[in-house]
Amino acid sequence: MNTEKTPDNAQANAASIGDRNLERLLTVAYKPEAPSEEFARRLHAAAQQHAAASGARASRGARHGIGAVIAWSALSAAAAAAVVALVLLHGRGAPERTKDVAAVGAPEAKPTLVPLVLQLPKPLFEGTPKALKGITLAKPRGSEPFMVPEGIQNVALKKPVTSSDPEPTVGELKQVTDGDKDAVEGSYIELGPGVQWVQIDLQAPCAIYAIVMWHFHKEARVYRDVVVQAADDADFITNVRTIFNNDTDNSSGLGVGTDLEFLDEYLGKLIDAKGAKARYVRCYSKGNTSNDQNHYTEVEVWGLPAK
């Protein structure tokens, strides 16, 4: 049987092989895992040898009328060399788009930290402090500074406030974020008894690092079942996180807390929010050691616009 290929068949066969080889080379060049430098060198050397051999075969093939086949073979070798050059140029197979993805996934640089500076109201305890029996209080905040990212601001200032008690007995809800922290009449609001909350809309997602609250610091009181939560939506359904909770028996139905109760004073209660990202902040309480009402003088939320 005559198995000799005609020039047209040989050309088609060589073209098919060349297409497959070129496709493999391009796949190697752009696959996410970069080929080794040694692999690239060997591929380049093979391409050069192939080009040299093509020149030798061209003289023999001319007698059989298959110059087009040799031409395609030489073109494949040139393409191989070009692909290898591309491989070496782009970091042995790591294309620019792969570098971009790696850059996006890289950890962010740590921000510069500075002490949080609060504008504190004047201390004002009137009368004789009542004995607070059976209560384990958190230690008063010491002189050690609380460190926060540089450029941080009170993102709650003048922001809208809503509440479980929309009509406070004393004051207006907007006073919770008006910047007035003094322990005088007209600087605080009073909500009804039982579990009550105030909620601040930061009006944009923020990275929250500290929450500072003043309930009522005109006398020594402890507010009960203090819980602070953050969420992405006003109904507190999406991505709700509890930042602080000292309700140890879950009597408010928000989960068992492990934080200690604290004495309300002019320094305010500073809560570490650890960079939680949220748009809404909600603060709960359930009466205090003097009466069953709930009071808020000011709530500050220290943060930065979320990236």
Residue frames as qw, qx, qy, qz and C-alpha x, y, z in Angstrom:
[[0.000, 0.890, 0.455, 0.000, 0.00, 0.00, 0.00],
 [0.395, 0.452, -0.028, 0.799, 1.26, 3.46, -0.85],
 [0.418, -0.721, -0.453, 0.316, 1.40, 5.42, 2.46],
 [0.383, 0.014, 0.053, 0.922, 3.23, 8.42, 1.04],
 [0.064, 0.748, 0.460, -0.474, 1.35, 11.63, 1.96],
 [0.404, 0.684, 0.321, 0.515, 0.56, 14.11, -0.76],
 [0.281, 0.202, -0.193, 0.918, 1.87, 17.65, -0.28],
 [0.388, -0.502, -0.164, -0.755, -1.67, 18.91, 0.55],
 [0.811, -0.447, -0.369, -0.085, -2.22, 16.20, 3.18],
 [0.678, -0.065, -0.341, 0.648, 1.23, 16.76, 4.67],
 [0.070, 0.362, -0.076, 0.926, 0.62, 20.48, 4.83],
 [0.588, -0.527, -0.231, -0.569, -2.75, 20.00, 6.55],
 [0.842, -0.324, -0.392, 0.182, -1.26, 17.49, 9.00],
 [0.517, 0.071, -0.273, 0.808, 1.63, 19.82, 9.86],
 [0.163, -0.469, -0.050, -0.867, -0.74, 22.75, 10.25],
 [0.730, -0.516, -0.327, -0.305, -2.90, 20.73, 12.66],
 [0.783, -0.219, -0.340, 0.473, 0.15, 19.72, 14.71],
 [0.305, 0.258, -0.126, 0.908, 1.40, 23.31, 14.65],
 [0.398, -0.573, -0.182, -0.693, -1.96, 24.61, 15.86],
 [0.813, -0.480, -0.328, -0.023, -1.97, 22.16, 18.77],
 [0.688, -0.061, -0.265, 0.673, 1.59, 22.96, 19.75],
 [0.087, 0.399, -0.026, 0.912, 0.98, 26.69, 19.60],
 [0.580, -0.590, -0.261, -0.497, -2.18, 26.27, 21.70],
 [0.825, -0.359, -0.341, 0.272, -0.20, 24.32, 24.31],
 [0.498, 0.128, -0.181, 0.839, 2.48, 26.99, 24.41],
 [0.179, -0.509, -0.082, -0.838, -0.06, 29.75, 24.88],
 [0.742, -0.541, -0.327, -0.223, -1.78, 27.77, 27.64],
 [0.761, -0.190, -0.305, 0.541, 1.56, 27.31, 29.41],
 [0.289, 0.305, -0.075, 0.904, 2.37, 31.00, 29.08],
 [0.310, -0.423, -0.019, -0.851, -0.91, 32.14, 30.61],
 [0.688, -0.411, -0.597, -0.042, -1.75, 29.50, 33.17],
 [0.414, -0.872, 0.029, -0.259, -1.89, 30.81, 36.76],
 [0.786, -0.503, 0.251, 0.257, 1.05, 28.68, 37.94],
 [0.274, 0.856, -0.392, -0.198, 4.19, 30.13, 36.35],
 [0.955, 0.178, -0.159, 0.178, 6.48, 27.55, 34.68],
 [0.666, -0.596, 0.128, 0.431, 9.93, 27.33, 36.15],
 [0.116, 0.853, -0.352, -0.367, 12.80, 29.29, 34.71],
 [0.346, -0.311, 0.841, 0.276, 14.53, 26.01, 33.75],
 [0.532, 0.470, 0.705, -0.009, 11.43, 24.95, 31.81],
 [0.329, 0.898, 0.081, -0.281, 11.42, 28.26, 29.95],
 [0.101, -0.695, 0.610, 0.366, 15.09, 27.91, 29.00],
 [0.433, -0.032, 0.878, 0.200, 14.58, 24.37, 27.68],
 [0.488, 0.675, 0.540, -0.123, 11.54, 25.43, 25.70],
 [0.191, 0.901, -0.183, -0.345, 13.47, 28.29, 24.15],
 [0.231, -0.494, 0.773, 0.325, 16.37, 26.00, 23.24],
 [0.507, 0.257, 0.819, 0.076, 13.99, 23.49, 21.65],
 [0.422, 0.829, 0.276, -0.241, 12.42, 26.27, 19.60],
 [0.049, 0.806, -0.463, -0.366, 15.84, 27.37, 18.31],
 [0.353, -0.215, 0.881, 0.231, 16.78, 23.78, 17.41],
 [0.522, 0.520, 0.670, -0.090, 13.46, 23.36, 15.64],
 [0.323, 0.887, -0.021, -0.330, 14.07, 26.49, 13.60],
 [0.094, -0.632, 0.694, 0.333, 17.57, 25.28, 12.61],
 [0.436, 0.055, 0.892, 0.107, 16.26, 21.84, 11.65],
 [0.506, 0.703, 0.423, -0.267, 13.54, 23.48, 9.58],
 [0.203, 0.818, -0.362, -0.399, 16.18, 25.20, 7.50],
 [0.198, -0.349, 0.883, 0.242, 17.91, 21.89, 6.81],
 [0.464, 0.335, 0.817, -0.071, 14.65, 20.16, 5.90],
 [0.399, 0.758, 0.112, -0.504, 13.71, 22.98, 3.59],
 [0.142, 0.592, -0.650, -0.455, 16.47, 22.10, 1.14],
 [0.162, -0.014, 0.981, 0.111, 15.40, 18.45, 1.08],
 [0.361, 0.523, 0.685, -0.356, 11.70, 19.22, 0.96],
 [0.275, 0.618, -0.197, -0.710, 12.05, 21.50, -2.03],
 [0.085, 0.226, -0.869, -0.432, 12.65, 18.43, -4.22],
 [0.003, 0.321, 0.947, -0.023, 9.29, 16.93, -3.10],
 [0.146, -0.482, -0.405, -0.763, 7.22, 20.08, -3.44],
 [0.520, -0.653, -0.546, 0.071, 6.47, 20.45, 0.25],
 [0.320, 0.280, -0.211, 0.880, 8.01, 23.85, 0.84],
 [0.412, -0.576, -0.131, -0.694, 4.71, 25.07, 2.40],
 [0.836, -0.426, -0.344, 0.031, 4.97, 22.39, 5.10],
 [0.652, -0.030, -0.261, 0.712, 8.48, 23.52, 5.98],
 [0.016, 0.468, 0.017, 0.883, 7.31, 27.13, 5.96],
 [0.633, -0.597, -0.224, -0.438, 4.59, 26.31, 8.47],
 [0.843, -0.277, -0.321, 0.330, 7.06, 24.39, 10.62],
 [0.434, 0.193, -0.178, 0.862, 9.37, 27.39, 10.67],
 [0.281, -0.556, -0.115, -0.774, 6.43, 29.62, 11.59],
 [0.789, -0.511, -0.321, -0.111, 5.56, 27.29, 14.49],
 [0.723, -0.104, -0.278, 0.624, 9.15, 27.52, 15.73],
 [0.140, 0.372, -0.044, 0.917, 9.02, 31.32, 15.53],
 [0.541, -0.588, -0.224, -0.558, 5.74, 31.32, 17.43],
 [0.835, -0.364, -0.354, 0.214, 7.28, 29.07, 20.09],
 [0.524, 0.076, -0.212, 0.821, 10.22, 31.42, 20.50],
 [0.138, -0.489, -0.086, -0.857, 7.84, 34.41, 20.75],
 [0.707, -0.561, -0.309, -0.301, 5.73, 32.71, 23.39],
 [0.785, -0.237, -0.323, 0.472, 8.82, 31.76, 25.41],
 [0.286, 0.277, -0.112, 0.910, 10.03, 35.34, 25.20],
 [0.423, -0.568, -0.180, -0.683, 6.63, 36.42, 26.53],
 [0.823, -0.422, -0.375, 0.061, 6.93, 33.89, 29.33],
 [0.641, -0.068, -0.260, 0.719, 10.34, 35.22, 30.36],
 [0.063, 0.415, 0.042, 0.907, 9.23, 38.83, 30.01],
 [0.539, -0.521, -0.124, -0.650, 6.17, 38.41, 32.27],
 [0.411, -0.500, 0.614, -0.452, 7.78, 36.59, 35.13],
 [0.060, 0.159, -0.983, -0.073, 7.89, 33.02, 33.79],
 [0.214, -0.340, -0.874, -0.274, 4.16, 32.69, 33.12],
 [0.102, -0.584, -0.615, 0.520, 2.56, 35.07, 35.59],
 [0.197, 0.583, 0.426, 0.663, 0.51, 37.48, 33.44],
 [0.022, 0.271, -0.209, 0.939, -0.27, 41.00, 34.52],
 [0.602, -0.428, -0.242, -0.629, -3.85, 40.17, 35.45],
 [0.800, -0.272, -0.503, 0.179, -2.60, 37.52, 37.90],
 [0.399, 0.071, -0.366, 0.838, -0.39, 40.11, 39.54],
 [0.282, -0.378, -0.053, -0.880, -3.38, 42.43, 39.86],
 [0.769, -0.402, -0.401, -0.293, -5.42, 39.73, 41.61],
 [0.710, -0.142, -0.472, 0.503, -2.54, 39.05, 43.99],
 [0.155, 0.226, -0.213, 0.938, -2.28, 42.74, 44.79],
 [0.517, -0.439, -0.205, -0.706, -6.01, 42.95, 45.55],
 [0.847, -0.353, -0.389, -0.074, -5.77, 40.00, 47.92],
 [0.512, 0.225, -0.488, 0.670, -2.72, 41.33, 49.74],
 [0.398, -0.658, -0.541, 0.340, -3.29, 42.42, 53.36],
 [0.077, 0.922, 0.106, 0.364, -3.80, 46.12, 53.92],
 [0.413, 0.339, -0.447, 0.717, -1.03, 48.09, 55.53],
 [0.411, -0.564, -0.614, 0.369, -1.56, 48.65, 59.24],
 [0.026, 0.885, 0.180, 0.428, -2.83, 52.16, 60.00],
 [0.276, 0.327, -0.456, 0.780, -0.93, 54.60, 62.16],
 [0.483, -0.619, -0.618, 0.044, -2.37, 54.50, 65.69],
 [0.064, 0.430, -0.240, 0.868, -2.88, 57.55, 67.89],
 [0.040, -0.244, -0.775, 0.581, -4.48, 58.03, 71.34],
 [0.116, -0.661, -0.630, -0.391, -8.23, 58.66, 71.32],
 [0.116, -0.009, -0.320, 0.940, -8.82, 62.15, 72.70],
 [0.173, -0.648, -0.725, -0.157, -12.27, 62.70, 74.22],
 [0.089, -0.418, 0.111, -0.897, -13.81, 66.01, 75.22],
 [0.359, -0.333, -0.836, 0.247, -15.08, 65.10, 78.69],
 [0.302, -0.775, -0.265, -0.487, -17.84, 66.88, 80.62],
 [0.096, -0.561, 0.528, -0.630, -17.28, 68.26, 84.09],
 [0.358, -0.150, -0.896, 0.218, -17.49, 65.71, 86.92],
 [0.386, -0.304, 0.120, -0.863, -20.73, 66.21, 88.86],
 [0.453, -0.269, -0.848, 0.062, -21.82, 63.74, 91.50],
 [0.334, -0.479, 0.123, -0.802, -24.56, 65.18, 93.69],
 [0.813, -0.401, 0.055, -0.419, -25.54, 63.76, 97.07],
 [0.440, -0.481, 0.753, -0.085, -24.15, 60.68, 98.80],
 [0.459, 0.261, -0.761, -0.378, -23.48, 57.71, 96.49],
 [0.860, -0.208, 0.118, -0.450, -25.80, 54.81, 97.25],
 [0.443, -0.382, 0.811, 0.028, -24.40, 51.49, 98.29],
 [0.703, 0.369, -0.414, -0.445, -24.26, 49.14, 95.30],
 [0.552, -0.328, 0.744, -0.186, -24.49, 45.69, 96.86],
 [0.761, 0.174, 0.624, -0.021, -24.15, 42.44, 94.96],
 [0.606, 0.793, 0.019, -0.053, -22.67, 44.10, 91.88],
 [0.721, -0.247, 0.310, 0.568, -19.27, 43.31, 90.40],
 [0.281, 0.925, 0.032, -0.255, -18.14, 46.48, 88.71],
 [0.768, 0.448, 0.003, 0.457, -15.59, 46.88, 85.96],
 [0.535, -0.413, -0.088, 0.732, -12.48, 48.77, 86.99],
 [0.181, 0.910, 0.096, -0.361, -12.52, 52.48, 86.18],
 [0.731, 0.613, 0.010, 0.299, -10.71, 53.40, 83.03],
 [0.669, -0.473, 0.029, 0.573, -7.06, 54.04, 83.76],
 [0.012, 0.840, -0.173, -0.514, -4.69, 56.64, 82.39],
 [0.444, -0.132, 0.729, 0.503, -3.39, 54.36, 79.64],
 [0.365, 0.408, -0.199, -0.812, -4.48, 55.79, 76.27],
 [0.727, 0.331, 0.592, -0.105, -6.91, 53.95, 74.01],
 [0.171, -0.382, 0.568, 0.709, -5.24, 53.68, 70.61],
 [0.612, 0.603, 0.463, -0.219, -7.20, 54.22, 67.41],
 [0.622, 0.337, 0.389, 0.590, -6.34, 54.76, 63.71],
 [0.179, -0.320, 0.031, 0.930, -5.19, 58.22, 62.79],
 [0.185, -0.071, -0.444, -0.874, -7.93, 60.43, 61.33],
 [0.190, -0.433, -0.880, 0.046, -10.73, 58.81, 63.32],
 [0.190, -0.210, 0.039, -0.958, -13.80, 60.92, 64.11],
 [0.326, 0.239, 0.736, -0.544, -17.10, 60.80, 65.95],
 [0.091, -0.093, -0.732, -0.668, -19.22, 59.52, 63.06],
 [0.143, -0.571, -0.806, 0.069, -22.37, 59.66, 65.23],
 [0.100, -0.376, -0.228, 0.892, -22.30, 63.43, 65.80],
 [0.371, 0.354, -0.015, -0.858, -25.60, 65.03, 64.71],
 [0.218, 0.025, -0.879, -0.423, -26.71, 61.75, 63.08],
 [0.629, -0.286, -0.249, -0.678, -30.39, 60.61, 63.22],
 [0.062, -0.138, 0.886, -0.439, -31.59, 58.76, 66.33],
 [0.665, -0.265, -0.423, -0.556, -34.58, 56.45, 66.70],
 [0.157, -0.286, 0.776, -0.539, -35.74, 54.53, 69.75],
 [0.229, -0.294, -0.927, -0.038, -37.99, 51.79, 71.11],
 [0.085, -0.719, -0.536, 0.434, -39.66, 54.68, 72.96],
 [0.389, 0.495, 0.354, 0.692, -40.32, 57.24, 70.21],
 [0.172, -0.807, -0.110, -0.555, -41.62, 59.85, 72.68],
 [0.490, 0.046, -0.615, 0.616, -39.20, 60.21, 75.61],
 [0.375, -0.763, -0.500, 0.162, -40.60, 61.37, 78.95],
 [0.256, -0.853, 0.088, 0.446, -37.80, 63.93, 79.09],
 [0.205, -0.555, 0.531, 0.607, -35.90, 65.49, 76.21],
 [0.735, 0.568, -0.081, -0.361, -35.73, 64.70, 72.48],
 [0.955, 0.027, 0.222, 0.197, -34.00, 61.80, 70.74],
 [0.569, 0.731, -0.103, 0.361, -31.69, 64.10, 68.77],
 [0.315, -0.860, 0.340, -0.210, -29.96, 64.98, 72.06],
 [0.934, -0.220, 0.248, 0.134, -28.29, 61.55, 72.06],
 [0.748, 0.178, 0.244, 0.591, -25.89, 62.73, 69.34],
 [0.130, 0.959, 0.160, 0.193, -25.91, 66.52, 69.79],
 [0.544, 0.447, -0.347, 0.619, -22.47, 66.69, 71.44],
 [0.329, -0.635, 0.263, -0.648, -23.78, 67.90, 74.83],
 [0.679, -0.041, -0.714, 0.166, -22.50, 65.57, 77.57],
 [0.064, -0.367, 0.470, -0.800, -23.05, 67.73, 80.64],
 [0.297, -0.325, -0.880, 0.180, -24.84, 66.25, 83.64],
 [0.142, 0.188, 0.293, -0.927, -27.47, 68.97, 83.89],
 [0.466, 0.535, 0.619, -0.336, -31.18, 69.24, 83.24],
 [0.502, 0.776, -0.009, -0.381, -31.90, 69.50, 79.55],
 [0.122, 0.644, -0.711, -0.255, -28.83, 67.51, 78.47],
 [0.121, -0.092, 0.988, 0.018, -30.29, 64.01, 78.70],
 [0.609, -0.112, -0.406, -0.673, -33.36, 62.07, 77.62],
 [0.385, -0.135, 0.800, -0.439, -35.49, 59.73, 79.71],
 [0.503, 0.006, -0.710, -0.492, -37.13, 56.64, 78.24],
 [0.778, -0.359, -0.025, -0.515, -39.79, 54.47, 79.87],
 [0.566, -0.457, 0.664, -0.173, -39.16, 51.42, 82.08],
 [0.921, 0.176, 0.347, -0.026, -38.23, 47.95, 80.92],
 [0.636, -0.067, 0.470, 0.608, -35.93, 47.08, 78.02],
 [0.330, 0.908, 0.138, -0.220, -35.41, 50.18, 75.88],
 [0.692, -0.033, 0.330, 0.641, -32.97, 51.13, 73.15],
 [0.218, 0.859, -0.080, -0.456, -31.69, 54.06, 71.16],
 [0.785, 0.217, 0.444, 0.373, -30.40, 53.57, 67.62],
 [0.033, -0.759, 0.237, 0.605, -28.02, 55.74, 65.61],
 [0.778, 0.546, 0.274, 0.146, -27.97, 55.79, 61.83],
 [0.474, -0.503, 0.297, 0.659, -24.40, 56.60, 60.77],
 [0.510, 0.748, 0.059, -0.421, -25.83, 57.14, 57.25],
 [0.623, 0.601, -0.495, -0.075, -22.99, 55.14, 55.67],
 [0.948, -0.173, -0.207, 0.168, -21.06, 51.98, 56.56],
 [0.028, -0.860, 0.424, -0.283, -18.20, 52.77, 58.93],
 [0.712, 0.066, -0.608, 0.344, -15.34, 50.89, 60.54],
 [0.482, -0.785, -0.009, -0.389, -16.10, 51.41, 64.24],
 [0.553, 0.298, -0.617, 0.474, -13.25, 51.34, 66.75],
 [0.158, -0.119, -0.670, 0.715, -14.79, 52.79, 69.91],
 [0.320, -0.651, -0.488, -0.485, -18.23, 53.55, 71.31],
 [0.205, -0.002, -0.547, 0.812, -18.45, 55.91, 74.29],
 [0.335, -0.612, -0.561, -0.446, -21.73, 56.42, 76.16],
 [0.008, -0.086, 0.519, -0.850, -22.97, 58.57, 78.97],
 [0.238, -0.534, -0.798, -0.143, -26.29, 57.47, 80.48],
 [0.318, -0.866, -0.138, -0.360, -26.68, 59.80, 83.47],
 [0.680, 0.082, -0.437, 0.583, -23.62, 60.81, 85.46],
 [0.214, -0.698, 0.084, -0.678, -25.17, 63.27, 87.89],
 [0.644, -0.510, 0.448, -0.353, -25.10, 60.60, 90.59],
 [0.064, -0.370, 0.924, 0.078, -23.47, 57.20, 91.03],
 [0.823, 0.184, 0.231, -0.485, -25.66, 54.74, 89.12],
 [0.235, -0.202, 0.894, 0.324, -25.31, 51.43, 87.36],
 [0.663, 0.290, -0.145, -0.675, -27.51, 50.87, 84.33],
 [0.658, -0.108, 0.735, -0.121, -28.66, 47.28, 84.00],
 [0.719, 0.333, 0.596, 0.132, -28.48, 44.88, 81.05],
 [0.169, 0.801, -0.255, -0.514, -26.42, 47.20, 78.86],
 [0.732, 0.170, 0.586, 0.304, -26.07, 45.71, 75.38],
 [0.181, 0.724, -0.260, -0.613, -24.51, 47.38, 72.34],
 [0.716, 0.235, 0.625, 0.205, -25.04, 45.93, 68.87],
 [0.100, 0.537, -0.389, -0.742, -24.13, 46.89, 65.31],
 [0.629, 0.367, 0.685, 0.016, -25.88, 45.94, 62.07],
 [0.251, 0.013, 0.538, 0.804, -26.07, 46.68, 58.37],
 [0.178, -0.489, -0.592, -0.616, -29.81, 47.45, 58.35],
 [0.261, -0.390, 0.220, -0.855, -32.17, 49.55, 60.44],
 [0.831, -0.284, -0.158, -0.451, -34.27, 46.52, 61.47],
 [0.273, -0.569, 0.753, -0.185, -31.22, 44.73, 62.89],
 [0.947, 0.146, 0.206, -0.199, -31.66, 41.62, 60.78],
 [0.806, 0.531, -0.154, 0.213, -28.56, 41.67, 58.57],
 [0.623, 0.342, -0.398, 0.580, -25.10, 41.01, 59.97],
 [0.479, -0.803, 0.012, -0.354, -25.99, 41.80, 63.59],
 [0.646, 0.184, -0.553, 0.492, -23.01, 41.76, 65.94],
 [0.561, -0.804, -0.196, -0.026, -22.96, 42.19, 69.71],
 [0.412, 0.635, -0.351, 0.551, -20.11, 44.49, 70.73],
 [0.013, -0.276, 0.656, -0.702, -20.88, 44.67, 74.46],
 [0.681, -0.378, -0.460, -0.427, -23.24, 42.72, 76.74],
 [0.049, 0.277, -0.752, 0.596, -23.40, 42.66, 80.55],
 [0.766, -0.161, 0.016, -0.622, -26.80, 40.95, 80.76],
 [0.018, -0.392, 0.913, -0.106, -25.51, 37.86, 82.55],
 [0.404, 0.153, 0.849, -0.305, -28.88, 36.10, 82.83],
 [0.026, 0.175, 0.725, 0.666, -30.31, 36.97, 79.39],
 [0.108, 0.555, 0.669, -0.481, -33.27, 38.71, 81.03],
 [0.255, 0.606, -0.082, -0.749, -33.41, 41.13, 78.09],
 [0.819, 0.381, 0.418, -0.098, -33.51, 38.29, 75.56],
 [0.441, 0.842, -0.290, -0.110, -30.39, 39.35, 73.64],
 [0.806, 0.269, -0.461, 0.256, -28.13, 36.54, 74.77],
 [0.734, -0.622, -0.118, 0.246, -26.03, 35.88, 77.84],
 [0.294, 0.872, -0.241, 0.309, -23.35, 38.51, 78.32],
 [0.839, -0.184, -0.272, 0.434, -19.96, 38.19, 79.95],
 [0.269, 0.514, -0.153, 0.800, -19.01, 41.87, 80.31],
 [0.317, -0.345, -0.627, 0.622, -19.03, 43.51, 83.75],
 [0.060, -0.903, -0.413, -0.103, -21.45, 46.19, 84.88],
 [0.472, 0.183, -0.101, 0.856, -20.01, 49.68, 85.25],
 [0.147, -0.679, -0.412, 0.589, -20.55, 52.85, 87.21],
 [0.352, 0.767, 0.343, 0.412, -21.90, 55.65, 85.05],
 [0.425, -0.669, -0.063, 0.606, -19.59, 58.64, 85.44],
 [0.219, 0.879, -0.077, -0.417, -18.28, 61.69, 83.62],
 [0.242, -0.462, 0.735, 0.433, -15.55, 59.65, 81.87],
 [0.738, 0.332, -0.230, -0.540, -18.21, 57.75, 79.95],
 [0.823, -0.120, 0.554, 0.008, -18.17, 54.04, 79.21],
 [0.290, 0.645, -0.568, -0.422, -15.61, 53.33, 76.48],
 [0.879, 0.081, 0.457, -0.113, -16.28, 50.13, 74.54],
 [0.155, -0.453, 0.711, 0.515, -13.74, 48.62, 72.16],
 [0.765, 0.439, 0.178, -0.436, -15.56, 47.91, 68.88],
 [0.622, -0.248, 0.664, 0.334, -12.46, 46.39, 67.24],
 [0.029, 0.316, -0.568, -0.760, -13.08, 47.91, 63.80],
 [0.380, 0.408, 0.826, -0.085, -16.55, 46.39, 63.30],
 [0.030, 0.001, -0.450, -0.893, -18.06, 47.56, 60.00],
 [0.040, 0.580, 0.806, -0.115, -21.68, 48.66, 60.25],
 [0.008, 0.482, 0.273, 0.832, -24.09, 51.48, 59.47],
 [0.539, -0.634, -0.181, -0.524, -26.33, 51.24, 62.53],
 [0.278, 0.155, -0.757, 0.571, -25.52, 51.13, 66.24],
 [0.593, -0.555, -0.340, -0.473, -28.12, 50.22, 68.87],
 [0.144, 0.273, -0.703, 0.641, -27.71, 50.62, 72.66],
 [0.620, -0.474, -0.554, -0.290, -29.98, 48.78, 75.11],
 [0.046, 0.233, -0.680, 0.694, -30.57, 49.16, 78.84],
 [0.519, -0.476, -0.662, -0.257, -33.18, 48.05, 81.39],
 [0.510, -0.832, -0.158, -0.148, -33.45, 50.54, 84.19],
 [0.369, 0.555, -0.500, 0.553, -30.77, 51.40, 86.75],
 [0.474, -0.180, -0.727, 0.464, -29.92, 51.07, 90.43],
 [0.053, 0.093, 0.328, -0.938, -31.84, 54.26, 91.29],
 [0.593, 0.340, 0.293, -0.669, -35.08, 53.71, 89.35],
 [0.673, 0.216, 0.696, 0.123, -36.57, 51.72, 86.49],
 [0.444, 0.860, 0.048, -0.246, -36.16, 54.45, 83.86],
 [0.785, 0.110, 0.281, 0.541, -33.59, 54.54, 81.07],
 [0.002, 0.945, -0.022, -0.326, -31.48, 57.61, 80.37],
 [0.742, 0.238, 0.220, 0.587, -29.03, 58.72, 77.68],
 [0.142, -0.839, 0.021, 0.524, -26.97, 61.88, 77.76],
 [0.353, 0.746, -0.434, -0.361, -24.70, 61.17, 74.76],
 [0.893, -0.004, 0.419, 0.165, -23.44, 58.33, 72.59],
 [0.174, 0.787, -0.457, -0.375, -20.30, 58.75, 70.51],
 [0.934, 0.176, 0.291, 0.108, -19.24, 56.34, 67.79],
 [0.110, -0.791, 0.462, 0.386, -15.61, 56.72, 66.79],
 [0.792, 0.172, 0.554, 0.190, -14.75, 55.35, 63.38],
 [0.052, -0.435, 0.503, 0.745, -13.77, 55.85, 59.77],
 [0.725, 0.388, -0.119, -0.557, -15.69, 55.43, 56.51],
 [0.805, -0.094, 0.583, 0.053, -15.62, 51.73, 55.63],
 [0.058, 0.488, -0.651, -0.578, -13.55, 50.79, 52.58]]
